[in-house]
């Protein structure tokens, strides 16, 4: 059975809800899933991810920045993360824009911002629309 770690950071709770939905979907397909809020991990340096087969990372984008808790986690664990299949999802309002050309432009800009902040190479980033609180 695949063991999957989902680590997310959330300001308003939407990213946490989405991470929970991803966890439930993976569990329904037989995966063993561990869901963690990056803000709840006391010491990134001692947090081991070697017992996991796959990792999913999630954050939201506000004013061009993702949550610092997730960036710190990735920075502390990047060597181990780079040795595993790792996916990244980003929650942002631009993903809900009905204007296709504007949405694509905004998503490209968001992806560029995330790649500048995350201290490791990332594969494709899944963009997910959030909710306006």
Number of C-alpha atoms within 10 A of each C-alpha: 7 13 16 23 21 23 23 27 26 23 13 13 14 20 26 21 13 21 25 17 12 16 20 15 13 16 16 10 8 12 15 17 20 15 16 17 17 25 16 10 14 9 10 17 12 10 12 10 15 11 9 17 16 19 19 19 21 26 29 28 21 13 6 13 14 23 19 15 19 23 20 17 23 21 16 17 19 16 11 12 19 13 11 14 13 18 16 18 19 24 22 22 18 20 20 14 13 9 9 11 10 13 16 14 11 17 20 11 12 24 17 12 15 20 14 12 14 18 16 16 11 13 11 11 17 14 20 17 17 21 13 8 6
